[in-house]
């Protein structure tokens, strides 16, 4: 999508509406949000907040400059607005209203960045921008690990790098933890493979990128990487199967696959202990189960509304301090996005979160199975990664995870939205929805 602009509209408007500025903005947003840990450690959290605030202001300017191309009715998915609104309203009963409002504003700010990208870049352009950024960040991560673990043989405490590359991991790169590095590496693998299939970069670059992401995923030694790889692999097989079925049989196949997924979840839950033992994550999983059980105990006091939105835990606030005290730990999250939402926003908040992610997944999945270009598979595969990882971490609720979730929701809503049909009936002059490619 490109913006025009005329001399009479002013050079600022022309610049903000230009395609070159849209690409630069997208690259900057991805680089800033995915590098948040490194930025905060090398500079300060204030620096990162300032960068995000500046990007939000630029984003608003871009939307204003492109207002003739964007229909207000289709700007933001309703589920995203509802979730952010409920998080903001929770300040009323939160133990620290100011902290809740501040964290809800952060949620809205990162969401705004995703909305802007979703409207100024199509899917292929988004994939290319994210691919370029992740190539750079993963390359830097590998360089830091080589410097710390091999050349200097000393940990870099200021970046939480332990320097374990010589012993083949676990490594953290510039992302702070091995689990976040593994998560980002899986997102990168999906992106790089889509780049390869669409031939949007040179073959040599694609192959090198896949090797880089795969190597760091392995060196991260994160138990969740294998689970994510299996889940994404099964999703790819399902997409291929449905795409090859005749259109008149697709609905039956879709319902069958849905039933298989439900059965798979039930079997996985029943066999969770053997699976955990196979992954070698028994102690870690046991710790997580203890945490989740205790979170459910505290939820009983406020089952509908939760304790208020904080995102990452504030150890000085109840009930997070009580949870850590009871478990003699220093958890910064609930290590599960669903339990975290449940604790902080109650059952209503969890239903809104399910609606946000579920509707986006269904919409993007249907588009991917109906349209020929493989680039449409990127959105549902990223969503599968986010939702599966949410069972083990809370990355989806903040930072890069939330950015990707909202971006995928915006992208999915552009092709299949009830508001699109309403808008066309109310005002046929509205611009057509972006095709997503």
HELIX and SHEET records of a PDB file:
HELIX    1   1 UNK A    7  UNK A    9  5                                   3    
HELIX    2   2 UNK A   11  UNK A   16  1                                   6    
HELIX    3   3 UNK A   19  UNK A   34  1                                  16    
HELIX    4   4 UNK A   36  UNK A   42  1                                   7    
HELIX    5   5 UNK A   45  UNK A   65  1                                  21    
HELIX    6   6 UNK A   72  UNK A   74  5                                   3    
HELIX    7   7 UNK A   78  UNK A   89  1                                  12    
HELIX    8   8 UNK A   90  UNK A   92  5                                   3    
HELIX    9   9 UNK A   97  UNK A  120  1                                  24    
HELIX   10  10 UNK A  123  UNK A  146  1                                  24    
HELIX   11  11 UNK A  147  UNK A  151  3                                   5    
HELIX   12  12 UNK A  157  UNK A  159  5                                   3    
HELIX   13  13 UNK A  165  UNK A  167  5                                   3    
HELIX   14  14 UNK A  178  UNK A  198  1                                  21    
HELIX   15  15 UNK A  203  UNK A  219  1                                  17    
HELIX   16  16 UNK A  223  UNK A  244  1                                  22    
HELIX   17  17 UNK A  247  UNK A  249  5                                   3    
HELIX   18  18 UNK A  250  UNK A  270  1                                  21    
HELIX   19  19 UNK A  272  UNK A  279  1                                   8    
HELIX   20  20 UNK A  282  UNK A  299  1                                  18    
HELIX   21  21 UNK A  320  UNK A  327  1                                   8    
HELIX   22  22 UNK A  337  UNK A  370  1                                  34    
HELIX   23  23 UNK A  374  UNK A  376  5                                   3    
HELIX   24  24 UNK A  377  UNK A  389  1                                  13    
HELIX   25  25 UNK A  395  UNK A  397  5                                   3    
HELIX   26  26 UNK A  399  UNK A  415  1                                  17    
HELIX   27  27 UNK A  418  UNK A  426  1                                   9    
END                                                                             
